[in-house]
Amino acid sequence: MDDPKQVVRRGYDVLSTRYDEATGADSKYRTWIGDLLARLDPTIARWLRPGGWFLCTTGDGAWTGTDENWLGGGAPMWWSHADAATYRNWLAEAGLTVHTEAFVPEGSGGHRLFWACR
């Protein structure tokens, strides 16, 4: 099995490359993440059949910053995310009903896990 950190890095690199090809930008990650979030909300519910489930992990508290040694790879990773209340509202606006929400600890912080249904 591949190192999970390498799998994540490759996934970000592939998405970044596709975004750059589609937009003619040299963004690495910053712009495509923002565009993804802006386009995600109105379409999530349409991805699912009626009664279908959507699981996502988001930021817990609003934060923008850089992890200078992301996943121990020596390269910086830029982050910007909203707080849990904002994600909860976005999910509702997208036509989903949040059934379960939990805090997932990581180090001195953590993430928010949402189970939502169409």
Protein Blocks (a to p, Z undefined) as FASTA:
>chain_A
ZZfklmmmmmmmmmmmmmmmmnopaeklmmmmmmmmmmmmmmmmmmpcehiacdddddfb
dcddddfbgghlopacddddddfklmmmmmmmnopacfbdcdddehjbdcddddddZZ
